Amino acid sequence: MALTARKKSPTPGRRAQRPDGDATRLHLIETAGKVFAERGLAEATSKEICERAGVPLASVNYHFGSRDGLYEAVLIAAHQQLIGLEELIGLVQDIDDPETRLRTVLTHFVRFATNANAPWGFRVVLREIMAPSAAMPALIEKAVRPKAQFMRGLVSAVMGLPPEHPTAQRGVVFALLPCLAIMVIPKEIPAKLLPALKETDALAEELMCYVMAGLAAMASAQKPAANPSRAPARPARRERA
């Protein structure tokens, strides 16, 4: 009797992700992102996320291993919503002047920070900054570190210092802090207390003056200073014949 060839079953752990599985995974991240943005990590449940996504409750464990795994994926996607590394590179790829490169990136951040219709990723990242979770190390390694290295390159070029120089590293923080502050200011404050913050172009331009002057002062402080206590050398006296 002829033997029928049996098909080999997929190797465990190496099953290819089906296209519809990829779509479900992305749909879960999008839906969960909105739920985490609204409720926060502590209050968002897998049940609510799956109900809103219209998928079985087991989908979270199937695609992400756990709710914490889903939150980590959401957090990284949220940071990409703010700005991706590819987008950062694209902003400056045709610009040679270091100050113009930094100005372009920071102006983009200011416009995003003042956008009244920010995506859900903005609120997810903001919640994580205010109350860091166990997913913060993964966020740093997978999303923040590559962009931080990019920003170190921009800032160090403006300052004329190596990217690894401590002052250049602090310069990245000082350059970004105003943008982060604008992000976390409640939207009611510009409307009721500081209406000038709504003038995005003027805000961005004056922020650039503030940041560039600060970086220039920091860089200048690293240059060797002349010793004012040392008297200038006198010309040698010629002997009389």
C-alpha positions as CSV (number, residue, x, y, z in Angstrom):
1,M,0.0,0.0,0.0
2,A,1.4,3.4,-1.0
3,L,2.4,5.6,1.8
4,T,0.9,9.1,1.9
5,A,3.6,11.7,2.5
6,R,2.9,13.6,5.7
7,K,3.4,17.3,5.8
8,K,5.8,18.5,8.5
9,S,4.3,20.6,11.2
10,P,5.8,24.0,11.8
11,T,8.7,24.1,14.3
12,P,7.4,25.3,17.6
13,G,8.2,28.9,18.3
14,R,8.9,29.6,14.6
15,R,5.4,29.8,13.2
16,A,5.2,32.6,10.7
17,Q,2.9,35.4,11.6
18,R,-0.2,35.5,9.3
19,P,-1.0,38.8,7.6
20,D,-4.3,38.9,9.5
21,G,-2.4,38.3,12.7
22,D,-0.2,41.3,12.1
23,A,-3.3,43.4,11.5
24,T,-4.8,42.2,14.7
25,R,-1.6,43.0,16.6
26,L,-1.5,46.5,15.2
27,H,-5.2,47.0,15.9
28,L,-4.7,45.9,19.5
29,I,-1.8,48.4,19.9
30,E,-3.9,51.2,18.5
31,T,-7.0,50.4,20.6
32,A,-4.9,49.8,23.8
33,G,-3.1,53.0,23.2
34,K,-6.3,55.0,23.4
35,V,-7.4,53.1,26.5
36,F,-4.1,53.6,28.3
37,A,-4.1,57.3,27.3
38,E,-7.6,57.7,28.8
39,R,-7.3,55.5,32.0
40,G,-3.6,55.0,32.7
41,L,-1.8,51.7,33.1
42,A,-3.3,50.9,36.5
43,E,-7.0,51.3,35.4
44,A,-6.9,49.9,31.8
45,T,-7.9,46.2,31.6
46,S,-7.3,43.6,29.0
47,K,-11.1,42.9,29.0
48,E,-12.0,46.5,28.1
49,I,-9.2,46.7,25.4
50,C,-10.4,43.5,23.7
51,E,-14.0,44.5,23.9
52,R,-13.2,47.8,22.2
53,A,-11.0,46.1,19.7
54,G,-13.7,43.5,19.0
55,V,-11.3,40.6,19.5
56,P,-11.2,37.6,21.9
57,L,-9.8,38.2,25.4
58,A,-7.1,35.6,24.7
59,S,-5.7,37.9,21.9
60,V,-3.6,39.9,24.4
61,N,-1.7,36.9,25.7
62,Y,-1.5,35.4,22.2
63,H,0.1,38.4,20.6
64,F,2.0,40.0,23.5
65,G,2.3,37.4,26.3
66,S,0.5,39.5,28.9
67,R,-1.1,42.9,29.4
68,D,2.3,44.2,30.5
69,G,3.7,43.0,27.2
70,L,1.0,44.9,25.4
71,Y,1.7,48.0,27.3
72,E,5.4,47.9,26.4
73,A,4.5,47.6,22.8
74,V,2.0,50.5,23.1
75,L,4.6,52.6,24.9
76,I,7.2,52.2,22.2
77,A,4.6,52.9,19.5
78,A,3.5,56.0,21.4
79,H,7.1,57.3,21.4
80,Q,7.2,56.7,17.7
81,Q,4.1,58.8,17.4
82,L,5.8,61.7,18.9
83,I,8.6,61.5,16.4
84,G,10.5,58.5,15.0
85,L,14.3,58.3,14.4
86,E,13.7,58.2,10.6
87,E,11.6,61.3,10.8
88,L,14.3,63.1,12.8
89,I,16.9,62.1,10.2
90,G,14.6,63.2,7.4
91,L,14.1,66.7,8.9
92,V,17.8,67.5,8.7
93,Q,19.2,65.4,5.9
94,D,19.5,68.3,3.4
95,I,20.8,70.8,6.0
96,D,24.5,71.3,6.5
97,D,24.6,74.1,9.1
98,P,24.6,72.7,12.6
99,E,22.6,75.5,14.2
100,T,20.0,75.3,11.4
101,R,19.7,71.5,11.9
102,L,19.1,71.9,15.7
103,R,16.7,74.8,15.1
104,T,14.7,72.7,12.6
105,V,14.3,69.8,15.1
106,L,13.5,72.0,18.1
107,T,10.9,74.0,16.1
108,H,9.3,70.7,15.2
109,F,9.1,69.8,18.8
110,V,7.5,73.1,19.8
111,R,4.9,72.8,17.1
112,F,4.0,69.3,18.2
113,A,3.9,70.4,21.9
114,T,1.5,73.2,21.2
115,N,-0.8,71.1,19.0
116,A,-4.2,70.9,20.5
117,N,-5.0,67.7,18.7
118,A,-2.1,65.6,19.8
119,P,-2.4,61.8,19.2
120,W,-3.0,59.3,22.0
121,G,0.8,58.6,22.1
122,F,1.4,62.0,23.6
123,R,-0.8,61.2,26.6
124,V,0.6,57.7,27.0
125,V,4.2,59.0,27.1
126,L,3.3,61.8,29.4
127,R,1.6,59.4,31.9
128,E,4.8,57.2,31.8
129,I,7.0,60.2,32.4
130,M,4.9,61.3,35.4
131,A,4.7,57.8,36.8
132,P,7.3,55.5,35.4
133,S,6.4,51.8,35.1
134,A,8.4,48.6,34.8
135,A,8.3,49.2,31.0
136,M,10.5,52.3,31.2
137,P,13.8,50.4,30.7
138,A,12.5,48.8,27.5
139,L,11.3,52.3,26.3
140,I,14.7,53.7,26.9
141,E,16.6,51.0,25.1
142,K,14.2,50.5,22.1
143,A,13.0,54.0,21.5
144,V,14.7,56.8,23.5
145,R,18.4,55.8,23.2
146,P,18.7,56.0,19.4
147,K,17.1,59.4,19.4
148,A,19.2,60.6,22.3
149,Q,22.3,59.7,20.4
150,F,21.0,61.6,17.4
151,M,20.3,64.7,19.5
152,R,23.8,64.5,21.1
153,G,25.2,64.7,17.6
154,L,23.2,67.8,16.8
155,V,23.9,69.6,20.0
156,S,27.6,68.7,20.1
157,A,28.1,70.0,16.6
158,V,26.5,73.3,17.6
159,M,28.7,73.5,20.7
160,G,31.9,72.4,18.9
161,L,32.4,69.6,21.5
162,P,32.7,65.8,21.1
163,P,29.3,64.0,21.5
164,E,30.7,62.2,24.6
165,H,31.7,65.5,26.3
166,P,29.8,65.9,29.6
167,T,28.8,69.5,28.7
168,A,27.5,68.4,25.4
169,Q,25.4,65.7,27.1
170,R,24.0,68.3,29.5
171,G,23.4,70.5,26.6
172,V,20.9,68.0,25.1
173,V,18.9,68.1,28.3
174,F,18.9,71.9,28.5
175,A,17.9,72.1,24.8
176,L,15.0,69.7,25.2
177,L,13.7,70.8,28.7
178,P,11.8,73.8,27.4
179,C,10.0,71.7,24.8
180,L,9.1,69.1,27.5
181,A,7.8,71.9,29.8
182,I,5.6,73.2,27.0
183,M,4.2,69.6,26.5
184,V,3.2,69.1,30.1
185,I,1.6,72.6,30.6
186,P,-2.2,72.0,30.8
187,K,-3.8,73.3,27.7
188,E,-6.0,75.6,29.7
189,I,-3.0,77.7,30.8
190,P,-2.2,79.2,27.4
191,A,-5.9,80.0,26.9
192,K,-6.5,81.7,30.3
193,L,-3.1,82.8,31.7
194,L,-0.4,82.9,29.0
195,P,-2.1,83.5,25.7
196,A,1.2,84.3,24.0
197,L,2.1,80.6,24.2
198,K,-0.4,80.0,21.4
199,E,1.7,82.1,19.0
200,T,3.7,79.1,17.9
201,D,6.0,80.7,15.4
202,A,7.1,83.5,17.9
203,L,7.4,80.9,20.7
204,A,9.6,78.7,18.6
205,E,11.8,81.7,17.4
206,E,12.3,83.0,21.0
207,L,13.0,79.5,22.3
208,M,15.8,79.2,19.7
209,C,17.3,82.4,21.0
210,Y,17.2,81.1,24.5
211,V,18.6,77.7,23.7
212,M,21.3,78.8,21.3
213,A,22.6,81.5,23.7
214,G,22.7,79.0,26.5
215,L,24.6,76.4,24.5
216,A,27.0,79.1,23.3
217,A,27.7,80.2,26.9
218,M,28.2,76.6,28.0
219,A,30.6,75.9,25.1
220,S,32.5,79.1,25.8
221,A,33.0,78.1,29.4
222,Q,34.9,75.0,28.2
223,K,37.5,77.0,26.3
224,P,40.8,77.6,28.0
225,A,40.8,81.2,29.4
226,A,43.7,83.5,29.2
227,N,45.5,84.1,32.6
228,P,44.8,87.8,33.4
229,S,47.2,87.8,36.4
230,R,50.2,87.1,34.1
231,A,51.8,90.3,32.8
232,P,52.6,90.4,29.1
233,A,56.2,89.6,28.3
234,R,58.4,92.7,27.8
235,P,60.5,92.9,24.7
236,A,64.2,92.1,25.3
237,R,66.5,95.1,25.8
238,R,69.2,95.4,23.3
239,E,72.7,95.9,24.7
240,R,74.5,99.2,23.9
241,A,77.4,98.8,21.6
